[in-house]
Amino acid sequence: MKRNIRNIAYTLILSALSLGTTAAQEATTGPLVLDLQGAVDHAMAHNKSLQNSRLEMEKSDRSIWEAIAQGLPQVSGSVDYMTYFNYEMQFNFGTGSSVEFTAEQMADAYNQTVAVFPSFTPADLANYSAGSYYEGVLASMMPPTSILMSDQATATLQVSQLIFSGQYIVGIQTAKLAKLISEQSYQSSELSIKEAVTSSYYLVLITQSSLDILQKNLEIMEDNLTQTRVMFKTGMAEQTDVDQLQITLNQLENSKKALERNLELNYNMLRFQLGLDATVAITLSDDLESLFSGSDPEMALLSPFKAENNVNYQIMQTQEEISGKMLDLQKWNYGPTLAGFYNYNKKIKTTGFDMNPNNLAGLSLSVPIFSSGMRKAQVDQARIDYNMAQINKSIMEDQLSVQEKQFKYNLQSSLENYETQKENVDVARRVYDNYKRKYEQGMASSLDLTQANANYLDAESNYLQAVLEVMNAKLALDKLNNTL
């Protein structure tokens, strides 16, 4: 119940935030400005995959009530109508064919007749044959009759109640565990979306930083080309120097266009994860350096790992519990089931010959006796499934332990690479500045300057890639620890 309240409150808060964001966007008619946390919150409210996960949770809620309702009173009604096509049922007593009686039977019949009719004398026997006499007596006492079978209509109300069933109790417990799995799956989906949104946010910032560096470098190369053309006109540089710088500038222009298209592609990926249309303009307000310093990757290396905090491990634990409940369910196949029922029949239209009662109540007890080993086989299979679930949980624990170590190794390696690439940027920048001064003094060729510029761009690119690797490694470790 507490988990349900928390999920509902969380959804309402996200909806309110999203409505506020939408209203602000409509009011300003400008781009949607998002920091990293705002982007994550927007995805939690609008991501379509998460919407499906929330529907799955709602569906599991309904399945619990379905399981509970099976043991609550069940009421059903029906109306039946039958026609006999005016069939007439004939009843004819004693008017069949003549029957021959023995002397003993006739004497016994005479005595019984006298007892009922004292005025009857033996002389009366002369007027009747044995068969015709009895036929006459019976005919006078029970004349032929008939019953018209008219149309019949009946309304029935049936109430049933399950009194005891072990399978019913275990079924409710299993449904609750299934709901818990859906909640844990939703939490896992949340973590995946958070990781994807954060990674896309990082990627957009990295791409934008690369584009900014390329743009600055492009401006510098344009200045160099302009200076070189002036130097060529004064005889201080050769045509090859101008051509070499022009080639470099053209390559930088092409790289810039490709990077701009890549940036838009990364924005579109982020829009998709946020649940936005591809035409919605967004602006990221966080900068790369603040996010990197705020992530504190060194502290992540020191954080202890507990498998119980991992969502996938929690799902595996719940699956183990469900397997145990399924074993209990199969064991209850040996147990009895007791149910009660009550029927009320209202004769709306009936015939003259009706033997059905209006009220009927009873109990139904079902006791399994012999199934030729079928129930035992089912219990054995459920026990095997339970043992397999226990082993799978142990395997998951081992895998997570190895994965945690690997993620920490990756983070440590990426941090070391980051320090190296950061130093390389400083060195490459100094080398480029040195070659630029030498080139301006005529002590270095344009090829040397171009190569130094290419090395500097590579160093900047490697540095940004190292930053992204550190942040993604930290992100993967946070997801493993369920701390996103």
C-alpha positions as CSV (number, residue, x, y, z in Angstrom):
1,M,0.0,0.0,0.0
2,K,2.8,2.4,0.9
3,R,4.5,1.6,-2.4
4,N,1.3,2.3,-4.3
5,I,0.8,5.7,-2.5
6,R,4.4,6.6,-3.3
7,N,4.1,5.7,-7.0
8,I,0.8,7.7,-7.3
9,A,2.3,10.7,-5.5
10,Y,5.4,10.5,-7.7
11,T,3.2,10.4,-10.9
12,L,1.2,13.3,-9.7
13,I,4.3,15.4,-9.0
14,L,5.8,14.6,-12.4
15,S,2.5,15.5,-14.1
16,A,2.4,18.8,-12.2
17,L,6.0,19.5,-13.2
18,S,5.3,18.6,-16.8
19,L,2.2,20.8,-16.9
20,G,4.2,23.6,-15.5
21,T,6.9,23.1,-18.0
22,T,4.5,23.0,-20.9
23,A,2.6,26.1,-19.6
24,A,5.9,28.0,-19.3
25,Q,6.9,26.9,-22.8
26,E,3.6,28.0,-24.3
27,A,3.9,31.3,-22.4
28,T,7.4,32.1,-23.7
29,T,7.0,30.4,-27.1
30,G,10.7,29.8,-26.9
31,P,12.8,26.6,-26.7
32,L,12.4,24.2,-23.9
33,V,15.2,24.9,-21.4
34,L,16.2,21.8,-19.4
35,D,19.0,21.1,-16.9
36,L,19.9,17.5,-16.4
37,Q,17.5,16.9,-13.6
38,G,14.7,18.6,-15.5
39,A,15.4,16.4,-18.5
40,V,15.2,13.3,-16.3
41,D,11.9,14.5,-14.7
42,H,10.4,15.2,-18.1
43,A,11.3,11.8,-19.3
44,M,9.8,10.2,-16.2
45,A,6.5,11.9,-17.0
46,H,6.4,11.6,-20.8
47,N,8.5,8.7,-22.0
48,K,6.2,6.3,-23.8
49,S,8.0,3.2,-22.7
50,L,7.5,4.3,-19.1
51,Q,3.8,4.9,-19.8
52,N,3.5,1.3,-20.9
53,S,5.3,0.2,-17.7
54,R,2.8,2.2,-15.6
55,L,-0.1,0.6,-17.4
56,E,1.5,-2.8,-16.6
57,M,1.5,-1.9,-12.9
58,E,-2.2,-0.9,-13.1
59,K,-2.9,-4.2,-14.8
60,S,-1.2,-6.1,-12.0
61,D,-3.4,-4.2,-9.5
62,R,-6.5,-5.5,-11.3
63,S,-5.1,-9.0,-11.4
64,I,-4.9,-9.0,-7.6
65,W,-8.5,-8.1,-7.2
66,E,-9.4,-10.7,-9.8
67,A,-7.7,-13.3,-7.6
68,I,-9.4,-12.0,-4.5
69,A,-12.8,-11.9,-6.1
70,Q,-12.8,-15.6,-7.0
71,G,-13.3,-16.4,-3.3
72,L,-16.0,-13.7,-2.7
73,P,-19.7,-14.2,-3.2
74,Q,-20.6,-14.9,-6.8
75,V,-24.1,-14.0,-8.0
76,S,-25.6,-15.0,-11.4
77,G,-29.0,-14.9,-12.9
78,S,-30.7,-16.6,-15.8
79,V,-34.1,-16.6,-17.5
80,D,-35.2,-19.8,-19.3
81,Y,-38.2,-20.2,-21.6
82,M,-39.5,-23.5,-23.0
83,T,-42.5,-24.4,-25.2
84,Y,-44.1,-27.9,-25.6
85,F,-46.2,-26.9,-28.6
86,N,-49.4,-27.5,-26.6
87,Y,-48.6,-31.1,-26.0
88,E,-51.3,-32.9,-24.0
89,M,-50.1,-35.6,-21.5
90,Q,-52.7,-38.5,-21.2
91,F,-53.3,-40.4,-17.9
92,N,-55.5,-43.5,-18.2
93,F,-56.0,-45.7,-15.0
94,G,-57.6,-49.2,-15.4
95,T,-58.9,-49.0,-18.9
96,G,-56.4,-51.2,-20.5
97,S,-56.9,-54.7,-21.8
98,S,-58.7,-57.3,-19.8
99,V,-56.8,-59.3,-17.2
100,E,-57.5,-62.9,-16.1
101,F,-57.4,-63.4,-12.3
102,T,-57.1,-66.7,-10.3
103,A,-59.7,-67.7,-7.7
104,E,-57.5,-66.7,-4.8
105,Q,-57.0,-63.2,-6.4
106,M,-60.7,-62.8,-6.9
107,A,-61.5,-63.9,-3.3
108,D,-59.0,-61.4,-2.0
109,A,-60.4,-58.6,-4.3
110,Y,-64.0,-59.5,-3.1
111,N,-63.0,-59.2,0.6
112,Q,-61.3,-55.8,0.0
113,T,-64.3,-54.6,-2.0
114,V,-66.7,-55.6,0.7
115,A,-64.6,-53.7,3.2
116,V,-64.9,-50.6,1.2
117,F,-68.5,-51.2,-0.1
118,P,-70.5,-53.2,2.5
119,S,-73.6,-53.4,0.2
120,F,-71.7,-55.4,-2.3
121,T,-72.8,-59.1,-2.5
122,P,-71.5,-62.2,-4.2
123,A,-74.4,-62.0,-6.6
124,D,-73.0,-58.9,-8.1
125,L,-70.1,-60.9,-9.4
126,A,-72.4,-62.6,-11.9
127,N,-72.9,-59.3,-13.7
128,Y,-69.2,-58.7,-14.2
129,S,-66.4,-60.7,-15.5
130,A,-63.3,-60.6,-13.4
131,G,-61.5,-58.3,-15.6
132,S,-64.4,-56.0,-16.6
133,Y,-65.5,-55.7,-13.0
134,Y,-62.2,-54.4,-11.8
135,E,-61.9,-52.2,-14.8
136,G,-65.2,-50.7,-14.0
137,V,-64.4,-50.1,-10.4
138,L,-61.1,-48.5,-11.3
139,A,-62.7,-46.4,-14.0
140,S,-65.3,-45.1,-11.6
141,M,-62.6,-44.3,-9.0
142,M,-59.9,-42.9,-11.3
143,P,-61.4,-41.7,-14.6
144,P,-59.1,-41.0,-17.6
145,T,-57.5,-37.5,-17.5
146,S,-54.9,-35.4,-19.4
147,I,-52.6,-32.4,-18.6
148,L,-51.9,-29.7,-21.2
149,M,-48.2,-28.9,-21.3
150,S,-48.3,-25.2,-21.7
151,D,-45.2,-22.9,-22.2
152,Q,-42.8,-22.6,-19.3
153,A,-40.6,-19.6,-18.2
154,T,-38.3,-19.6,-15.1
155,A,-36.1,-16.9,-13.6
156,T,-33.2,-18.3,-11.6
157,L,-30.9,-16.4,-9.1
158,Q,-27.8,-18.3,-7.9
159,V,-25.5,-17.2,-5.1
160,S,-22.3,-19.2,-4.5
161,Q,-19.5,-18.7,-1.9
162,L,-16.1,-20.3,-1.6
163,I,-15.7,-21.4,2.0
164,F,-12.3,-23.0,2.0
165,S,-9.6,-23.6,-0.6
166,G,-5.8,-23.6,0.0
167,Q,-5.2,-22.9,-3.7
168,Y,-7.3,-19.7,-3.4
169,I,-5.1,-18.4,-0.5
170,V,-1.9,-19.2,-2.3
171,G,-3.2,-17.7,-5.5
172,I,-3.8,-14.3,-3.8
173,Q,-0.3,-14.4,-2.5
174,T,1.1,-15.2,-5.9
175,A,-0.9,-12.4,-7.5
176,K,0.6,-9.9,-5.0
177,L,4.1,-11.1,-5.8
178,A,3.3,-10.7,-9.5
179,K,2.3,-7.1,-8.8
180,L,5.6,-6.6,-6.9
181,I,7.5,-7.9,-9.9
182,S,5.7,-5.4,-12.1
183,E,6.7,-2.6,-9.7
184,Q,10.3,-3.7,-9.7
185,S,10.2,-3.9,-13.5
186,Y,8.9,-0.4,-13.6
187,Q,11.7,0.7,-11.4
188,S,14.2,-1.1,-13.7
189,S,12.6,0.7,-16.7
190,E,13.0,4.0,-14.8
191,L,16.7,3.4,-14.2
192,S,17.2,2.5,-17.9
193,I,15.4,5.7,-19.0
194,K,17.4,7.8,-16.5
195,E,20.6,6.3,-17.7
196,A,19.7,6.8,-21.4
197,V,18.6,10.4,-20.9
198,T,21.7,11.2,-18.8
199,S,24.0,9.6,-21.4
200,S,22.2,11.4,-24.2
201,Y,22.5,14.7,-22.3
202,Y,26.2,14.1,-21.8
203,L,26.6,13.2,-25.5
204,V,24.9,16.4,-26.7
205,L,27.1,18.5,-24.4
206,I,30.2,16.6,-25.6
207,T,29.2,17.1,-29.2
208,Q,28.5,20.8,-28.6
209,S,31.9,21.3,-26.9
210,S,33.6,19.6,-29.8
211,L,31.7,21.9,-32.2
212,D,32.8,24.9,-30.2
213,I,36.4,23.9,-30.2
214,L,36.2,23.2,-33.9
215,Q,34.6,26.6,-34.6
216,K,37.4,28.4,-32.6
217,N,40.0,26.4,-34.5
218,L,38.3,27.2,-37.7
219,E,38.5,30.9,-36.9
220,I,42.2,30.6,-36.0
221,M,42.9,28.8,-39.3
222,E,41.0,31.5,-41.2
223,D,43.2,34.1,-39.6
224,N,46.3,32.1,-40.4
225,L,45.2,31.7,-44.0
226,T,44.6,35.5,-44.2
227,Q,48.0,36.2,-42.8
228,T,49.7,33.7,-45.1
229,R,48.1,35.3,-48.1
230,V,49.5,38.6,-47.0
231,M,52.9,37.0,-46.5
232,F,52.6,35.4,-49.9
233,K,52.0,38.8,-51.6
234,T,55.0,40.2,-49.8
235,G,57.1,37.3,-50.8
236,M,57.5,35.9,-47.2
237,A,55.5,32.7,-48.0
238,E,55.0,30.4,-50.9
239,Q,51.9,29.4,-52.8
240,T,52.2,25.9,-51.3
241,D,51.8,27.4,-47.8
242,V,48.6,29.1,-48.9
243,D,47.3,25.9,-50.6
244,Q,48.2,23.8,-47.6
245,L,46.3,26.0,-45.2
246,Q,43.3,26.2,-47.6
247,I,43.1,22.4,-47.7
248,T,43.2,22.3,-43.9
249,L,40.5,25.0,-43.7
250,N,38.3,23.1,-46.2
251,Q,38.7,19.9,-44.1
252,L,37.7,21.8,-41.0
253,E,34.6,23.2,-42.7
254,N,33.5,19.7,-43.7
255,S,34.2,18.4,-40.2
256,K,32.1,21.2,-38.8
257,K,29.1,20.4,-41.1
258,A,29.3,16.7,-40.2
259,L,29.5,17.6,-36.5
260,E,26.5,19.9,-36.7
261,R,24.5,17.0,-38.3
262,N,25.7,14.7,-35.6
263,L,24.7,17.2,-32.9
264,E,21.1,17.4,-34.4
265,L,21.0,13.6,-34.4
266,N,21.9,13.5,-30.7
267,Y,19.3,16.1,-30.0
268,N,16.7,14.0,-31.8
269,M,17.7,11.0,-29.7
270,L,17.3,13.1,-26.6
271,R,13.9,14.4,-27.7
272,F,12.7,10.8,-28.3
273,Q,13.7,9.7,-24.8
274,L,12.0,12.8,-23.4
275,G,8.8,12.0,-25.2
276,L,9.0,15.2,-27.3
277,D,8.2,15.8,-30.9
278,A,11.2,16.1,-33.2
279,T,10.3,19.7,-34.0
280,V,10.4,20.9,-30.4
281,A,13.5,23.1,-29.8
282,I,15.4,22.3,-26.6
283,T,18.3,24.1,-24.9
284,L,20.5,22.4,-22.3
285,S,21.3,24.7,-19.4
286,D,23.9,22.6,-17.6
287,D,27.5,22.8,-18.8
288,L,29.9,19.9,-19.2
289,E,32.5,20.9,-16.6
290,S,30.0,21.5,-13.8
291,L,28.4,18.1,-14.4
292,F,31.7,16.4,-14.5
293,S,32.9,17.9,-11.2
294,G,29.5,17.4,-9.6
295,S,29.5,13.7,-10.5
296,D,32.5,13.1,-8.1
297,P,33.6,9.9,-9.8
298,E,36.4,9.2,-7.3
299,M,33.9,8.7,-4.5
300,A,32.0,6.1,-6.6
301,L,35.2,3.9,-6.5
302,L,34.9,3.8,-2.7
303,S,31.2,3.0,-2.4
304,P,30.4,-0.5,-1.2
305,F,28.2,-2.8,-3.3
306,K,25.2,-4.6,-2.0
307,A,23.4,-7.0,-4.3
308,E,20.1,-6.4,-2.5
309,N,20.0,-2.9,-3.8
310,N,20.2,-3.9,-7.4
311,V,16.8,-3.9,-9.1
312,N,17.5,-7.0,-11.2
313,Y,18.5,-8.9,-8.1
314,Q,15.3,-7.8,-6.4
315,I,13.3,-9.1,-9.4
316,M,15.2,-12.4,-9.1
317,Q,14.3,-12.6,-5.4
318,T,10.7,-12.1,-6.2
319,Q,10.7,-14.7,-8.9
320,E,12.2,-17.1,-6.3
321,E,9.3,-16.4,-4.0
322,I,6.8,-16.9,-6.8
323,S,8.3,-20.3,-7.5
324,G,7.9,-21.2,-3.8
325,K,4.3,-20.1,-3.9
326,M,3.7,-22.2,-7.1
327,L,5.2,-25.2,-5.2
328,D,2.7,-24.5,-2.4
329,L,-0.1,-24.2,-4.9
330,Q,0.7,-27.6,-6.4
331,K,0.8,-29.2,-2.9
332,W,-2.7,-27.9,-2.2
333,N,-3.9,-30.1,-5.1
334,Y,-4.1,-32.7,-2.4
335,G,-6.3,-30.6,-0.2
336,P,-10.1,-30.4,-0.2
337,T,-12.3,-27.5,-1.5
338,L,-15.5,-26.5,0.1
339,A,-18.1,-24.2,-1.4
340,G,-21.7,-23.3,-0.7
341,F,-24.5,-22.3,-3.0
342,Y,-28.1,-21.1,-2.9
343,N,-30.6,-21.1,-5.9
344,Y,-33.9,-19.3,-6.1
345,N,-36.3,-20.2,-9.0
346,K,-39.2,-17.9,-9.8
347,K,-41.8,-19.6,-11.9
348,I,-42.9,-16.8,-14.2
349,K,-45.0,-19.2,-16.4
350,T,-45.4,-22.9,-15.6
351,T,-47.3,-26.0,-16.6
352,G,-49.8,-28.0,-14.5
353,F,-47.1,-30.6,-13.9
354,D,-44.1,-28.9,-12.1
355,M,-41.9,-30.7,-9.6
356,N,-39.0,-28.1,-9.4
357,P,-38.7,-26.4,-5.9
358,N,-38.4,-22.6,-5.7
359,N,-35.5,-22.6,-3.1
360,L,-32.5,-24.8,-3.1
361,A,-29.3,-24.6,-1.0
362,G,-26.4,-26.9,-0.4
363,L,-22.7,-27.5,0.2
364,S,-20.2,-28.9,-2.3
365,L,-17.1,-30.6,-0.9
366,S,-14.4,-31.8,-3.4
367,V,-11.8,-34.2,-2.1
368,P,-9.1,-35.5,-4.4
369,I,-8.5,-39.2,-3.9
370,F,-6.4,-40.8,-6.7
371,S,-4.8,-39.3,-9.8
372,S,-2.3,-42.1,-10.8
373,G,0.7,-40.0,-9.7
374,M,-0.3,-36.9,-11.7
375,R,-0.4,-34.6,-8.7
376,K,2.9,-35.9,-7.4
377,A,4.5,-35.2,-10.8
378,Q,3.2,-31.7,-10.7
379,V,4.6,-31.1,-7.2
380,D,7.9,-32.5,-8.3
381,Q,8.1,-30.2,-11.3
382,A,7.2,-27.2,-9.1
383,R,9.9,-28.2,-6.6
384,I,12.5,-28.4,-9.5
385,D,11.4,-24.9,-10.7
386,Y,11.9,-23.6,-7.2
387,N,15.3,-25.1,-6.9
388,M,16.2,-23.6,-10.3
389,A,15.0,-20.2,-9.2
390,Q,17.3,-20.4,-6.1
391,I,20.3,-21.3,-8.3
392,N,19.5,-18.5,-10.8
393,K,19.4,-16.0,-7.9
394,S,22.8,-17.2,-6.8
395,I,24.1,-16.9,-10.3
396,M,22.8,-13.4,-10.5
397,E,24.5,-12.5,-7.3
398,D,27.8,-13.8,-8.6
399,Q,27.3,-12.0,-11.9
400,L,26.6,-8.7,-10.2
401,S,29.6,-9.0,-8.0
402,V,31.8,-9.5,-11.1
403,Q,30.1,-6.7,-12.9
404,E,30.6,-4.3,-10.0
405,K,34.3,-5.0,-10.0
406,Q,34.5,-4.6,-13.8
407,F,32.6,-1.3,-13.7
408,K,35.0,0.0,-11.0
409,Y,38.0,-1.1,-13.2
410,N,36.4,0.7,-16.1
411,L,35.9,3.9,-14.0
412,Q,39.5,3.7,-12.7
413,S,40.9,3.3,-16.2
414,S,38.8,6.1,-17.6
415,L,39.9,8.4,-14.8
416,E,43.6,7.6,-15.5
417,N,43.0,8.2,-19.2
418,Y,41.2,11.4,-18.4
419,E,44.2,12.8,-16.5
420,T,46.5,11.7,-19.4
421,Q,44.3,13.4,-22.1
422,K,43.9,16.5,-20.0
423,E,47.7,16.8,-19.8
424,N,48.0,16.1,-23.6
425,V,45.7,19.0,-24.4
426,D,47.9,21.4,-22.5
427,V,51.0,20.0,-24.3
428,A,49.4,20.0,-27.7
429,R,48.2,23.6,-27.2
430,R,51.7,24.7,-26.2
431,V,53.2,22.9,-29.2
432,Y,50.7,24.5,-31.6
433,D,51.2,28.0,-30.2
434,N,55.0,27.5,-30.5
435,Y,54.7,26.4,-34.2
436,K,52.3,29.3,-34.8
437,R,54.9,31.8,-33.6
438,K,57.7,30.1,-35.6
439,Y,55.5,30.1,-38.7
440,E,54.8,33.8,-38.3
441,Q,58.6,34.3,-38.0
442,G,59.3,32.1,-41.1
443,M,61.0,29.5,-39.0
444,A,58.4,26.7,-39.6
445,S,56.5,25.6,-42.6
446,S,52.7,25.6,-43.2
447,L,52.9,21.8,-43.1
448,D,54.4,21.9,-39.6
449,L,51.6,24.3,-38.5
450,T,48.9,22.1,-40.0
451,Q,50.3,19.1,-38.3
452,A,50.5,20.8,-35.0
453,N,46.9,22.0,-35.4
454,A,45.7,18.5,-36.2
455,N,47.5,17.1,-33.2
456,Y,45.8,19.8,-31.0
457,L,42.4,18.9,-32.4
458,D,43.0,15.2,-31.8
459,A,44.1,16.0,-28.2
460,E,40.9,18.0,-27.6
461,S,38.8,15.3,-29.1
462,N,40.5,12.6,-27.0
463,Y,40.0,14.7,-23.9
464,L,36.3,15.1,-24.5
465,Q,36.0,11.4,-25.2
466,A,37.8,10.7,-22.0
467,V,35.4,13.0,-20.1
468,L,32.5,11.1,-21.7
469,E,34.0,7.7,-20.7
470,V,34.4,8.8,-17.1
471,M,30.8,10.1,-16.9
472,N,29.3,7.0,-18.6
473,A,31.4,4.7,-16.4
474,K,30.2,6.5,-13.3
475,L,26.6,6.3,-14.7
476,A,26.8,2.5,-15.2
477,L,28.1,2.1,-11.6
478,D,25.3,4.2,-10.3
479,K,22.7,2.2,-12.2
480,L,24.2,-1.0,-10.8
481,N,23.9,0.3,-7.3
482,N,20.4,1.8,-7.9
483,T,21.6,5.3,-7.0
484,L,20.5,7.2,-10.1
